[in-house]
Amino acid sequence: MQSRILVIDDEPEIRRFLDIGLKSQQFAVLEAATATEGLGLAATGKPDLVILDLGLPDMGGMDVLRNLRTWSRIPVIVLSVRQEEREKVEAFDAGASDYVTKPFGMAELLARVRAHLRDQPAQDAGSPVLRVGELEMDLSARRVTLRGERISLTPKEYQVLQILMQNAGKVVTHRYMIERVWGDAHGGDNQYLRIYIRQLRRKIERDRVRDMYIHNEPGVGYRLEHIGF
């Protein structure tokens, strides 16, 4: 069975170069010229590996990488003209599996592709869609809907809800959520969290008979579970 490689790069010449090289080694190739298109293909095309350019027109490549890492662990090889050490460190911290600078040799890139596929032969791409009751979060599109109706969330509201949905049915402690969203410096301050939980409840629990999602565990944290009547 052919391994599927997703190339996300806005330069047609680079995509063509990679297409020829990858297909010469019997890889199936998916192509995207934008971050939005690339995340969509990552979700629906089930690639085995992603080659990602950092300079995309609609979203930074680092943001694409961070988005992808919220729901998938597939190998990602970053392509970039940026050679500074800090850029490479940031990419690896964001979840990159490898970093290749442009211009690059096809033989070396193919060797890196084969190595990552060999090291992770049974990698699970995961699912970008989380569902709890009638609440749905599409991580690839950063879209939240309730009974099909889109809900507008601030970035912090989205982060809090994502943590709760990824741990649905489990108690998530105050400290864990605060440190993940606001950083270690705010680990002991629950006030931030209470404000955002209150705001989230207003948006996703508009019908208290049908929509009971966020449950308080006094002194410990919160649990997301759908209880409808």
LUMDONU-248485 format. One record per residue (C-alpha): residue number from 1; residue in one letter; x, y, z. Coordinates in Angstrom, 3 decimals. Example, Ala and Ser with C-alpha at 12.3 -4.5 7.8 and 13.67 -1.06 7.14 Angstrom:
BEGIN
resi / resn / X / Y / Z
1 / a / 12.300 / -4.500 / 7.800
2 / s / 13.670 / -1.060 / 7.140
***
This chain:
BEGIN
resi / resn / X / Y / Z
1 / m / 0.000 / 0.000 / 0.000
2 / q / 1.351 / 3.436 / -0.961
3 / s / 2.237 / 5.867 / 1.796
4 / r / 0.419 / 9.183 / 1.380
5 / i / 2.443 / 12.379 / 1.660
6 / l / 0.727 / 15.743 / 2.116
7 / v / 2.698 / 18.715 / 0.770
8 / i / 1.601 / 22.134 / 2.084
9 / d / 3.503 / 24.832 / 0.180
10 / d / 2.342 / 27.943 / -1.655
11 / e / 5.094 / 27.805 / -4.306
12 / p / 3.917 / 25.876 / -7.417
13 / e / 7.524 / 25.133 / -8.421
14 / i / 8.296 / 23.519 / -5.058
15 / r / 5.077 / 21.480 / -5.146
16 / r / 5.907 / 20.291 / -8.671
17 / f / 9.478 / 19.407 / -7.648
18 / l / 8.254 / 17.457 / -4.626
19 / d / 5.472 / 15.779 / -6.605
20 / i / 7.951 / 14.410 / -9.151
21 / g / 10.459 / 13.301 / -6.527
22 / l / 7.947 / 11.657 / -4.203
23 / k / 6.073 / 9.877 / -6.984
24 / s / 9.376 / 8.521 / -8.321
25 / q / 9.579 / 6.586 / -5.028
26 / q / 5.993 / 5.338 / -5.346
27 / f / 4.507 / 7.710 / -2.778
28 / a / 0.976 / 9.054 / -3.270
29 / v / 0.993 / 12.850 / -3.085
30 / l / -1.633 / 15.283 / -1.785
31 / e / -1.033 / 18.985 / -2.437
32 / a / -2.222 / 22.180 / -0.749
33 / a / -1.251 / 25.786 / -1.496
34 / t / -2.741 / 27.291 / 1.686
35 / a / -2.889 / 26.483 / 5.379
36 / t / -6.664 / 26.135 / 5.301
37 / e / -6.564 / 23.699 / 2.415
38 / g / -3.699 / 21.797 / 4.025
39 / l / -5.460 / 21.333 / 7.361
40 / g / -8.552 / 20.170 / 5.517
41 / l / -6.566 / 17.554 / 3.596
42 / a / -4.767 / 16.500 / 6.777
43 / a / -8.173 / 15.786 / 8.298
44 / t / -9.816 / 14.082 / 5.309
45 / g / -6.956 / 12.690 / 3.230
46 / k / -5.385 / 10.590 / 6.011
47 / p / -1.744 / 11.283 / 5.053
48 / d / 1.078 / 9.272 / 6.589
49 / l / 3.451 / 12.252 / 6.644
50 / v / 3.237 / 16.017 / 6.080
51 / i / 5.818 / 18.252 / 4.399
52 / l / 5.054 / 21.772 / 5.606
53 / d / 6.350 / 25.129 / 4.391
54 / l / 6.385 / 27.845 / 7.068
55 / g / 5.663 / 30.744 / 4.701
56 / l / 1.983 / 30.330 / 3.836
57 / p / -0.317 / 33.140 / 2.659
58 / d / -3.264 / 32.678 / 5.017
59 / m / -1.745 / 31.374 / 8.254
60 / g / 1.735 / 30.984 / 9.701
61 / g / 3.254 / 27.543 / 9.293
62 / m / 3.911 / 27.366 / 13.040
63 / d / 0.193 / 27.885 / 13.660
64 / v / -0.599 / 25.105 / 11.194
65 / l / 1.793 / 22.822 / 13.059
66 / r / 0.316 / 23.669 / 16.452
67 / n / -3.207 / 23.154 / 15.127
68 / l / -2.262 / 19.778 / 13.657
69 / r / -0.641 / 18.672 / 16.900
70 / t / -3.883 / 19.191 / 18.839
71 / w / -5.332 / 16.093 / 17.171
72 / s / -2.621 / 14.264 / 15.203
73 / r / 0.837 / 12.810 / 15.848
74 / i / 1.787 / 12.059 / 12.231
75 / p / 5.355 / 13.040 / 11.269
76 / v / 5.779 / 16.600 / 9.982
77 / i / 8.875 / 17.701 / 8.063
78 / v / 9.188 / 21.469 / 8.015
79 / l / 10.592 / 23.162 / 4.895
80 / s / 11.823 / 26.706 / 5.323
81 / v / 14.232 / 29.310 / 3.997
82 / r / 14.756 / 30.356 / 7.639
83 / q / 18.030 / 28.972 / 8.923
84 / e / 18.267 / 30.679 / 12.312
85 / e / 18.586 / 28.356 / 15.297
86 / r / 15.666 / 29.987 / 17.117
87 / e / 13.353 / 29.231 / 14.172
88 / k / 14.352 / 25.580 / 14.270
89 / v / 13.926 / 25.383 / 18.037
90 / e / 10.465 / 26.965 / 17.795
91 / a / 9.447 / 24.465 / 15.113
92 / f / 10.604 / 21.471 / 17.158
93 / d / 8.901 / 22.842 / 20.266
94 / a / 5.683 / 23.203 / 18.244
95 / g / 5.847 / 19.516 / 17.277
96 / a / 7.933 / 19.280 / 14.107
97 / s / 9.542 / 15.896 / 13.468
98 / d / 12.285 / 17.313 / 11.230
99 / y / 13.475 / 20.613 / 9.750
100 / v / 14.925 / 21.031 / 6.249
101 / t / 16.149 / 24.363 / 4.903
102 / k / 15.653 / 25.571 / 1.342
103 / p / 17.277 / 24.995 / -1.065
104 / f / 17.396 / 21.278 / -0.381
105 / g / 18.445 / 18.098 / -2.167
106 / m / 15.694 / 15.662 / -3.130
107 / a / 17.787 / 12.604 / -2.239
108 / e / 18.279 / 13.817 / 1.333
109 / l / 14.631 / 14.800 / 1.734
110 / l / 13.468 / 11.397 / 0.479
111 / a / 15.815 / 9.698 / 2.942
112 / r / 14.293 / 11.729 / 5.773
113 / v / 10.773 / 10.867 / 4.605
114 / r / 11.591 / 7.152 / 4.531
115 / a / 13.223 / 7.330 / 7.973
116 / h / 10.186 / 8.944 / 9.603
117 / l / 7.775 / 6.535 / 7.938
118 / r / 9.940 / 3.603 / 9.012
119 / d / 10.133 / 4.839 / 12.608
120 / q / 6.362 / 5.298 / 12.856
121 / p / 4.771 / 2.640 / 10.655
122 / a / 1.497 / 2.474 / 12.556
123 / q / 1.048 / 6.143 / 13.315
124 / d / -2.534 / 7.066 / 14.069
125 / a / -3.564 / 10.324 / 12.446
126 / g / -6.288 / 10.792 / 15.030
127 / s / -9.563 / 12.543 / 14.484
128 / p / -9.907 / 16.317 / 14.210
129 / v / -13.547 / 16.236 / 15.353
130 / l / -14.554 / 15.963 / 19.016
131 / r / -18.188 / 15.326 / 19.935
132 / v / -19.946 / 15.377 / 23.272
133 / g / -23.725 / 15.197 / 23.068
134 / e / -24.797 / 17.760 / 20.487
135 / l / -21.641 / 19.822 / 20.982
136 / e / -19.005 / 19.416 / 18.270
137 / m / -15.494 / 20.842 / 17.929
138 / d / -13.630 / 20.594 / 14.619
139 / l / -9.978 / 21.101 / 15.556
140 / s / -8.741 / 21.402 / 11.978
141 / a / -11.197 / 24.220 / 11.183
142 / r / -11.227 / 25.664 / 14.740
143 / r / -15.024 / 25.551 / 14.592
144 / v / -17.452 / 24.808 / 17.426
145 / t / -21.105 / 24.005 / 16.803
146 / l / -24.088 / 23.139 / 18.983
147 / r / -26.839 / 21.222 / 17.173
148 / g / -25.270 / 22.381 / 13.905
149 / e / -25.272 / 26.074 / 14.836
150 / r / -21.851 / 27.706 / 14.945
151 / i / -20.749 / 29.197 / 18.272
152 / s / -18.332 / 32.134 / 18.322
153 / l / -15.586 / 31.727 / 20.931
154 / t / -12.627 / 33.878 / 21.901
155 / p / -9.186 / 32.188 / 21.639
156 / k / -9.057 / 31.590 / 25.402
157 / e / -12.614 / 30.237 / 25.513
158 / y / -11.699 / 27.884 / 22.679
159 / q / -8.600 / 26.648 / 24.531
160 / v / -10.519 / 25.974 / 27.734
161 / l / -13.280 / 24.124 / 25.891
162 / q / -10.762 / 22.111 / 23.864
163 / i / -9.059 / 20.864 / 27.035
164 / l / -12.416 / 19.872 / 28.511
165 / m / -13.583 / 18.110 / 25.328
166 / q / -10.310 / 16.227 / 24.897
167 / n / -10.801 / 14.933 / 28.449
168 / a / -14.564 / 14.443 / 28.246
169 / g / -15.965 / 12.498 / 31.182
170 / k / -12.856 / 13.129 / 33.296
171 / v / -12.263 / 15.718 / 35.985
172 / v / -9.720 / 18.311 / 34.800
173 / t / -8.125 / 20.190 / 37.680
174 / h / -8.125 / 23.962 / 37.990
175 / r / -4.320 / 24.067 / 38.016
176 / y / -3.940 / 21.923 / 34.911
177 / m / -6.276 / 24.117 / 32.836
178 / i / -4.837 / 27.399 / 34.100
179 / e / -1.249 / 26.347 / 33.404
180 / r / -2.148 / 25.066 / 29.931
181 / v / -4.028 / 28.239 / 28.938
182 / w / -2.357 / 31.042 / 30.903
183 / g / 1.017 / 29.555 / 31.853
184 / d / 2.772 / 28.444 / 35.037
185 / a / 2.790 / 31.946 / 36.555
186 / h / -0.987 / 31.817 / 36.995
187 / g / -1.218 / 28.243 / 38.270
188 / g / -2.715 / 29.198 / 41.627
189 / d / -5.177 / 31.823 / 40.411
190 / n / -8.614 / 30.351 / 39.683
191 / q / -10.264 / 33.677 / 38.932
192 / y / -9.247 / 33.640 / 35.260
193 / l / -10.726 / 30.193 / 34.837
194 / r / -13.999 / 30.977 / 36.612
195 / i / -14.598 / 33.941 / 34.294
196 / y / -14.080 / 31.866 / 31.139
197 / i / -16.106 / 28.917 / 32.405
198 / r / -18.980 / 31.325 / 33.097
199 / q / -18.691 / 32.772 / 29.585
200 / l / -18.583 / 29.302 / 28.027
201 / r / -21.671 / 28.209 / 29.920
202 / r / -23.601 / 31.198 / 28.587
203 / k / -22.706 / 30.162 / 25.040
204 / i / -23.105 / 26.371 / 25.138
205 / e / -25.731 / 25.936 / 27.870
206 / r / -28.366 / 28.302 / 26.534
207 / d / -31.130 / 25.721 / 27.038
208 / r / -30.690 / 24.469 / 30.597
209 / v / -33.076 / 21.580 / 29.955
210 / r / -31.203 / 20.238 / 26.900
211 / d / -27.709 / 21.630 / 27.391
212 / m / -25.867 / 20.703 / 30.575
213 / y / -22.216 / 20.205 / 29.715
214 / i / -19.759 / 21.790 / 32.154
215 / h / -19.986 / 20.345 / 35.653
216 / n / -18.216 / 21.750 / 38.689
217 / e / -16.204 / 19.457 / 40.956
218 / p / -15.908 / 21.694 / 44.064
219 / g / -12.346 / 22.428 / 45.081
220 / v / -10.932 / 20.257 / 42.296
221 / g / -11.866 / 21.328 / 38.782
222 / y / -14.413 / 20.796 / 36.015
223 / r / -15.788 / 17.862 / 34.052
224 / l / -17.379 / 18.066 / 30.620
225 / e / -20.207 / 15.582 / 30.150
226 / h / -23.557 / 15.916 / 28.423
227 / i / -26.550 / 15.486 / 30.711
228 / g / -29.818 / 16.243 / 28.969
229 / f / -33.362 / 15.756 / 30.150
***
